[in-house]
């Protein structure tokens, strides 16, 4: 027996087909693709879900379980050309006219020769991790690989000024200094694209920077950020992009039990963990669905003037902005007043340098107080200050020598001495040079990876001189 239900909710109407004679019937959803997730669920669970959404449910038809003919579909399927993303929703909220120019009229700004710093750094990290996967790499990423990748990605992006290039290279290099336990087996995907169907029937698209498998039941979502300011706790909790990633992961891996979230703040060498409950993901899904309908049903796209107008991609053909430009050119023009902009830039840079020096002085005073009080943490006005030391790996000479010798399976004493001399003279037991030395050994890729793993496992860690002061909110 085939049961055909019509489900009418405030934002859509779609068909539901249930087949079989038992209560647990397979579900097939007809167009629009509002509830593809229903497929395979029990009829009772699906109907209960929509009843909670105050849907109007009608048994539209009851017939034998012969397949419906393609000539007479119950619901007409519409092409899935339209989709939304978090970026498009945020652009719509910021200025509907800018959204129309960008996503409906497809008016894109001409390509600039100026490197987009954040995009370039993301591309560098993507390429390095793809190298890790391709080479089946364990441990620390070689410096020469990072340099080569950054150079190639800079060329693809149209080049960059030396100062900008060095800043990006330093960010990427520091990132892999702090992440020395790279394991290609843990990486599920890099720049993972997704496309899921919202309850409104509209597709949601996006790209996740990196996905890792922590264990058989846990997936880690990593999002890179080049922000100059660290996220506050409320910003971590309210970040819609990360909630979207959580929705996508649960859609792509429905059997996963735990999803962890982490923002890697590249300018600060910090990893900020975030939490998303199922209730929060459900609320985010409802919000995205509602906003997608607002955009779909929009008939007018008025300009919304704001502080970002001067830097909008579409300012040159926005009548609203042009009118404001004529009325108050000093306030809104960035082209006609470039001298003052350059002057303002230098003033801000000077303030940043002074602020950085003053912050370093203050942090030294706080650290001195903590040493005098012999405390590792200091709680003041709802903040906890902790002085964090970076660590370096120390390799014992004899132990490392024996491990390498064992991997080479040498038998003659002279061969062992040669290995010993090469190790001392060339690597000096520094982590970077030791790993590069391993690459020169006559071993296949698998044995090299295993040798690096064994060497790092035997190493010890010690705190480097210096460090940095962290401040965290006390929950």
N, C-alpha and C positions, 0 to 999 in steps of 0.2 A: 504494500500500500504506500502511496506517495501523498504526503500532506504538504500543501503549499500555503504558507502564511504571508500575510502582508503586515509589515511592521512600520508604523507611522510614528516618527518622533519629531520634535519641533524643528529639527534641522534637515531631515531627510526622510525618504520613504523607500524601502527596499524589500526584496522578496527573500523568503527563507524556505528552502525545500528540505523536508525530512523524509528519509526513506527507511523502510523496514517495518516490522510488526511489533518490535519490542519498544519499551520506553526509551532505551538508549539508542537513538537513531543517529546515523551519520548526518552531518549538516553540510549543505551546499548553498552558498550564497550567490544570488544573482546580482546583476548590476544595480546601482553603482557599488563599487568595492568598499563599502562602508564597514563591513564586518568580516573580512577574510579570516580573522582570527577564530571565527565561529566554527570553521571547518574542522570536523573531527570531535567537536564537543558534543555532549549529550543535549538532546532537544530541551530537556527540563532546565538545565543550567543556563542555556542561552536565553530561553523565554523568561526565566526568573531575572536574569540580568537586565533585560529590556523593560520588564515590568517595574523594576526599581527606578528606571529612568523615566517612568510615567509614559511609556510608549503605548500607543493604541495598537493592539494585536488582534488581527482578524484572520480566521481560517478561510482563506480565499478559495481554496479548491481541494478536493479529495478525489484522487484517481488512481488507477493502476500504475504500477511502477515502471511503465515504459518510458524511456527517455523522451524528454520534450524535443520536438522537432526544431531545428534551427530556423525554419521558416516562420515559426510562431513562438518567439520568446515571450515569456511572461513580462519581463522588464527589459526595456531597451538599454543597451550598453552604450555609454558615451565614451569618447576617446579620452585617455588619461594624459592630456597634454599639460594641464595646469598642476602646479605643485607649489608648496611653500617651504621655506626654511626659516630657521631662527633669524638669520640675517635679513631676509625679506620682510619678516614680520616686524622686526625692529626698525627697518627703513620706513615701512608703512606708518608705524606709530610716530616716528620722528617727522615725516612729511609725506602725506599721501601722493602729492604731485611728483616728488622725487621717486617714489615707488613706481608710479605710472611710467615715467620716463625710462626707468631702468629695466623694469620687468615686462611691461606691456608694449611700449614703443621700441624697446631694445636700443635705446640711445646710450651707448657706452662711450666713455671719454677716450680720446686717443691715447695710445700707449705712450708712457712717459719714459725718458731715458734715466730718470731718477729711480734708483733701486728702492723697492718697497721692503724696508728692513725686516718687518715681521714675517712677510711671506718668504723672503730669502732664507731667514734662519730656519723656518719650518721646513723648507725644501732641503736644506743641508742636513737636518736631523733625519728627515725621511730617507735621504740617499744613504746616510751612514747606516741606518738600521736595515735598509735593504741589502747593503753590503754584508752586514752581520748574518742575515738570513742566507744569502747566497753562498757565503764562505763557511757556513756552519760554525760560526766563531764563538769561542768562550773567552771570558775574561776581559781585560782592558782593550779598548780599541786603539790601534797604533796611531801615533800622532801624524805620520805621513798620510794615512788614509783620510783623516779629518781635514788636513790642509788641502789635499787634492780635491776632495769633495767640495769644500768651500770655494775653491778657485773655479771649479767647473760650474757650480751653481751661480756664482757671480757673473760669469760670462753669459750664461743663459738669461740672466735677469737684466743684461745690458751694462754690466759693470758697476763699480761703485767707487766713491772717493776712498783714498787710503785710510782715512780716519774711521769711516763707516765700516769698511771691510775689516779692519783690525778689531773693531768692537765686536762685530759678528763672529769673527774667528775665535775671539777670546771667550764669548758666551758659549759657543759650541764646544770648544776645548775644555772649558771648566765643567761643562755638563758631564762629559765623559770621564773627567778626573774624579768626580763625585760618584759616578756610576761605573765602577770597575768590575763588577760581577755580572757583566753582560752574558746572557745565555740565549743562544738562538732558539733553543727548545721552548723557552717561555713565551716567545713572541708569537701571538696569534695573527696579528695583522698590523700593517703600517698604512696610514692614510686610508682607512677602511670606509668606503662609501656605503651608504645605506638608503633605502627607499621603503618607507612603511606607509600603511594606509591609516589615516586618522579616523575616529568615529564619524566625522563629518563626511567621509568619502573622499577627502582630498589627500593627495600624497604629500608626505613630509620627507624631505631629503636632507642629507648632511654628510659630513666626513669626520671621522674620529681619528685623532692624531696617532694614537697607538693603543693596541689591546694586548694584554699579557695574561697568560694563564698561571695563576699562583699555585693552584692545585686542581684536582679533578672537579671540584665543586665551586671554584672561585675564579672570577675574571676581574682584572684590574683595568680600569679606563684611565688613560693618561692624556692630559690636555696641556700643551705647551703654551706659556704666556711670556711675552716680552715686555709686559707692563713695567713702568718705572716705579709704580707703587704696589706694595703687597696688598692682596685682598684682605679686607677685614672679615671677621667671622660672619657677619650678616651677608656680605657679598658672596661668600662661599656657599651659604645656604640658599641664596636667592638666584644663583646663576642658572638661567634657563637653558643655556647650551648644554651644561653637564646633565641636567635632568633629561634633556632630549637624548643624549647619549645612553643614559640608563634605559630609557624606553626602547631604543633601538637594540641594545644588547639583549634585553629580555625577549625582544621579538626574534632576533637572529639565533639566540641560544636559549630557548624556552626551558630547557632542563637544568640550567645553571642555578645553583642555590644561593650564591652570594655574589654581589657585584660591589667592588670597591672603586672609589673615585679619588683621583689625585691631580692637582694642578702643579705642574713643574714651573716654578717662577724663575726663569732663566737668568734674569739680571741680578737675582738675589741668592742664587744657588740654594734654593729652598724647595722642599716638597710639602705642599699643603693638602692634607687629607680632607675630603668632604664626605658627607653622609646623605643618602637619599633613601627614605622609607618608601614602602609600596604606596602608602597613602599620598605622599608627596609626588610620586611619579604619576599617580592617578589624577591628582589635581593639575599637574603640568600637562597631562594628556588632554584633559578637559579644556584647559586654557588654550592650548595649541589648536584644538578642534574648533573652539569658538572663534578664535582669531582668523582661522582659515576661512570660516564662513563669512565673517565680516568683510574680508578681502574679496571673496568670491562674489558677494552680493553688492559690493560697492559700485555705485553708478557714477559718483562724482569723486574727483581726486583733487581737493583744494590744496593750495600751497599753505604750509605752516611755517611761518618765519621763526627762526630761532638762532641761537648763537653759532650754529654750524653752517649757516647759509653761505658765508664767505668761502668755505672750503668744500661746498657741495660740487659733485661731479657735473651737475646740470645747471649751474648758476648762469651760464652764458645765454641760455634760451628759456629762462624762467622769467616771465613777465613781472611777477610779484617782486622778485629780487631786483630786477632791473629798475623798477619804479623806486624801490628803497635806495638803490645805488645813486639815482639821480637826486633824490631828496637829501640824502646824507652820505656823500661819497667817503668822507673820512672814517665813518663808522663801519661801513660795509665793504669798502674796496680793499683788496689786498694787492692788486696789480698797480693801481695808481699811487699807492702809498708804500711802495716796497722799501724805501729808505727807512721809514719809521719802523717797519716790521723788522728789518735787519738790526736796527738799533735796539729794539725791544728784545730781540733774540740774544744779543750780547749782554744786555742787562740781566736777563734771566739766567744766562750761563754763569755770570759773575756771582749772582745770588746762590746758584747751586753749588759752586765751588766753595764759597764762604760757609754755606750751610753744612757741607760735607766736612770741612775742617772743624767746624764747631761741634758737630756731632761726634767726631772722633775724639775730640778733647773731653767731651762730656762722658763718653763711653769709657775712656781711660780712668776718669774719676770714679765712675760706678764700679769698674773692675777693681780698682785699688781698694775701695770700701769693702767689696765682697771678699778680697784676699785678707784684709785686716780682720774681718769678722769670721773668716774661715767658713764661708758658706758657698754652696754651689748654685743656689737660687735665691732670688730676692723678690718678695711680694710687696708691691706698692700700688695703692689705689686701683685694685682690680686687675693689675698686670703682673705677670711673673717674668722676671728677667733671668735669663740663663746664659752663661758664657759658654759658647760652643767651640771646641777645638776641632780642626780638621786633622784627619789621621793619615799617616803614611805607612806603607807596608815595608817591613824589614825582613830580609832573607838571610838566613845563616849560611855562611860560605860552605862549610863541609856538608851540611845537609842538602843544600841545593846541588852541590857537585855530585853527590851520590845519586840523587834523583835523576839528574841528567845522564849520568853514566849508565844507570840502570835502563833508562829509556833507549839509549844507543846500543845497549847490550854489548859493550866493549869487553874484550878479553885480555888484550895486551896492556901491560902497565904503561908503555909509552903512549898509547892512545889515550889512556886516562889522564896522563900528564898534559897532553895536548889540549884536552877538553878543559882541564883545570886552568891552564895558562890563558886560553881564550876567554874563559869565564871571568877571570880576575881582571885581565887587561882591557877587555872590551865592554863588559857590562858593569863592573864594579858593584854588582848586586843592587843596582837601582832598578826599580820596577819596570820602567819604560824600556831601558836598554836590555834588561834581562829578557823581556818578552820578545824584543826584536832579535836578540841573540838566538832564541829558540826557533824563530822563523828561518834562520840560516842553517839549521841542522838538517842532515839528510833523513828526514822522517816524512811520512805522508801526513795529510791534513788531519786525519783522525788522531794519530799519535801525538802530533804537535798540540792539538787541543787538549788531549788528556794530560800531556806533560805540563802545560800551563796551569791546568786545573790543580794538579798535584803540587806544583810549586807554590801556588797561591794558598792552598790549603795548609801547607807547612809554615807559611810566613806568619809573622806576628805584626801587630799594629801598635804604633805609638803616636802620641799626640805631637803635632808640629808646633813649633813656636808661633805664637800669635793665635788669632781666632777672631770670632765676631760675637757681638752681643745680640741675643734674640729677646723679643718681648712678645708674650702671648697672653691672651685674655684668660683669666681664671674662671672656669665654669662653675 
